[in-house]
Amino acid sequence: MTGVYREITFEIRDRVAVLTLNRPDIRNLISHEPMIAEIELACAEANRNPDVSVLVITGAGPAFSAGGNVKDMAERADMFGGTPAEVARGYRHGIQRIPLALEAVEVPVICAVNGPAIGAGCDLTLMCDLRIASEQARFGETFVNLGIVPGDGGAYFLPRALGAQKAAEMIFTGRLIDAAEALAAGLVLKVVPPDQLMQATLELAAEIASKPPHALRLAKLLYRQGFRASSLRDFLDSCAAFQALCHHTADHLEAVRALLERRRGTYSGR
């Protein structure tokens, strides 16, 4: 499985898939086509594989991700060159594929933020459902510092993670915040020493992955739909339909029996 990847590594163990941005030589930039394509591929694999219940995303080396390639911006290279229409198309068919791929992931996604997450790298963390940060993590919605805006959807994700006012401050000032401030603002779930980051992340992933697989994927779908729902009645219809599906699974009966018998459930994904 890992042989098809060069920009990332992708491994599955005990129902947990780990996607590692693996270009520490360029601080795990994510704006170039090979990286975008491999992130898409890994997300699709997590969806297709019934043995995956959680996806973890992290970075190799000292940085999580520096986001876009500033040198390419200066040289008007890659998707940053051309007419305004061509640049817009470059974003739609380039880096914007990442938020769409993450939005489509059917299992919970945990981000283990090992170091600075800047610009599009910060936004990548926001595309995940849960974030655990190393004490060395830094977060910055830094686009305005370069005279541009969050072209990858950051202005969509940040207010949903932080609320309007804190998101506005980060977007309008472009300043970096450290892990402690990110925790206080609710951007991350917890902050741990660097050498404990993956242990803490995988412990949470294992707890989630121990739940009935079908219910977990439906819960993720319902969680995402809740953000987009414009009508409570329509949303409750989805809840009823998903609940009906769950009631007809063998895992539901096993979960109920395990609770009554005060034991840990064993789930088959059926």
Backbone hydrogen bonds, N-H to C=O, Kabsch-Sander energy under -0.5 kcal/mol:
donor,donor_aa,acceptor,acceptor_aa,energy
4,V,1,M,-1.1
5,Y,2,T,-1.4
9,T,20,T,-1.9
11,E,18,V,-1.9
13,R,16,V,-2.5
16,V,13,R,-1.7
17,A,15,R,-0.5
17,A,54,V,-2.9
18,V,11,E,-3.2
19,L,17,A,-0.5
19,L,56,V,-3.5
20,T,9,T,-2.5
20,T,18,V,-0.6
21,L,19,L,-0.5
21,L,58,T,-2.8
22,N,7,E,-2.5
26,I,23,R,-1.8
27,R,24,P,-1.3
28,N,23,R,-3.0
29,L,26,I,-0.8
30,I,67,G,-2.5
31,S,67,G,-0.7
36,I,32,H,-2.2
37,A,33,E,-2.8
38,E,34,P,-2.0
39,I,35,M,-2.2
40,E,36,I,-2.3
41,L,37,A,-2.3
42,A,38,E,-2.4
43,C,39,I,-2.3
44,A,40,E,-2.3
45,E,41,L,-2.2
46,A,42,A,-2.3
47,N,43,C,-1.7
48,R,44,A,-2.4
49,N,45,E,-2.1
52,V,49,N,-1.7
53,S,15,R,-3.1
53,S,51,D,-0.5
54,V,15,R,-1.4
55,L,108,P,-2.6
56,V,17,A,-3.3
57,I,110,I,-2.6
58,T,19,L,-2.3
59,G,112,A,-0.5
60,A,21,L,-2.8
64,F,116,P,-1.4
65,S,116,P,-1.9
66,A,27,R,-2.4
70,V,68,G,-0.9
73,M,69,N,-1.6
74,A,70,V,-2.4
75,E,71,K,-2.0
76,R,72,D,-0.5
76,R,73,M,-0.9
77,A,72,D,-3.0
80,F,77,A,-2.2
81,G,78,D,-1.1
87,V,83,T,-2.8
88,A,84,P,-2.6
89,R,85,A,-2.0
90,G,86,E,-2.2
91,Y,87,V,-2.0
92,R,88,A,-2.4
93,H,89,R,-2.7
94,G,91,Y,-0.6
96,Q,91,Y,-2.2
97,R,94,G,-2.1
98,I,95,I,-1.8
100,L,96,Q,-1.3
101,A,97,R,-2.2
102,L,98,I,-2.6
103,E,99,P,-2.5
104,A,100,L,-1.2
105,V,102,L,-1.1
110,I,55,L,-2.7
111,C,130,L,-3.1
112,A,57,I,-2.8
112,A,110,I,-0.5
113,V,111,C,-0.8
113,V,132,I,-2.7
114,N,112,A,-1.1
117,A,138,R,-3.4
118,I,65,S,-2.5
118,I,116,P,-0.5
119,G,140,G,-2.7
121,G,118,I,-2.7
123,D,119,G,-2.1
124,L,120,A,-2.0
125,T,121,G,-1.3
126,L,122,C,-1.4
127,M,123,D,-1.2
128,C,125,T,-1.3
129,D,109,V,-1.3
130,L,109,V,-1.9
132,I,111,C,-2.9
133,A,190,K,-2.6
134,S,113,V,-2.8
135,E,192,V,-1.5
137,A,134,S,-2.0
138,R,115,G,-0.6
139,F,177,I,-2.6
140,G,117,A,-1.8
141,E,175,R,-0.6
142,T,140,G,-1.3
145,N,142,T,-1.1
146,L,142,T,-0.5
146,L,143,F,-1.9
147,G,144,V,-1.5
148,I,143,F,-1.9
151,G,149,V,-1.3
153,G,150,P,-0.9
156,Y,153,G,-1.7
157,F,153,G,-1.8
158,L,154,G,-2.9
160,R,156,Y,-0.6
161,A,157,F,-1.4
161,A,158,L,-0.5
162,L,158,L,-2.5
163,G,159,P,-2.1
167,A,163,G,-1.6
168,A,164,A,-2.5
169,E,165,Q,-2.1
170,M,166,K,-2.2
171,I,167,A,-2.7
172,F,168,A,-2.9
173,T,169,E,-2.3
174,G,170,M,-1.7
177,I,139,F,-2.7
179,A,137,A,-0.9
182,A,178,D,-2.4
183,L,179,A,-2.2
184,A,180,A,-2.3
185,A,181,E,-2.2
186,G,182,A,-0.6
186,G,183,L,-0.9
187,L,182,A,-2.3
188,V,182,A,-1.0
189,L,131,R,-3.6
190,K,131,R,-0.8
192,V,133,A,-2.4
196,Q,193,P,-2.2
197,L,194,P,-1.1
200,A,196,Q,-2.6
201,T,197,L,-2.5
202,L,198,M,-3.0
203,E,199,Q,-2.0
204,L,200,A,-1.8
205,A,201,T,-2.6
206,A,202,L,-2.5
207,E,203,E,-2.0
208,I,204,L,-2.2
209,A,205,A,-2.9
210,S,206,A,-1.0
211,K,208,I,-1.8
216,L,212,P,-2.3
217,R,213,P,-2.2
218,L,214,H,-2.4
219,A,215,A,-2.5
220,K,216,L,-2.1
221,L,217,R,-2.1
222,L,218,L,-2.5
223,Y,219,A,-2.5
224,R,220,K,-2.2
225,Q,221,L,-2.4
226,G,222,L,-2.0
227,F,223,Y,-0.7
227,F,224,R,-0.9
228,R,224,R,-0.9
228,R,225,Q,-0.5
229,A,225,Q,-1.6
235,F,231,S,-2.1
236,L,232,L,-2.8
237,D,233,R,-1.6
238,S,234,D,-1.6
239,C,235,F,-2.3
240,A,236,L,-2.5
241,A,237,D,-2.2
242,F,238,S,-2.8
243,Q,239,C,-2.5
244,A,240,A,-2.2
245,L,241,A,-1.8
246,C,242,F,-2.2
247,H,243,Q,-2.4
248,H,244,A,-0.8
248,H,245,L,-0.9
249,T,246,C,-1.8
250,A,270,R,-1.6
253,L,249,T,-1.2
254,E,250,A,-2.3
255,A,251,D,-2.5
256,V,252,H,-2.3
257,R,253,L,-2.5
258,A,254,E,-2.7
259,L,255,A,-2.1
260,L,256,V,-2.4
261,E,257,R,-2.5
262,R,259,L,-0.9
263,R,258,A,-2.5
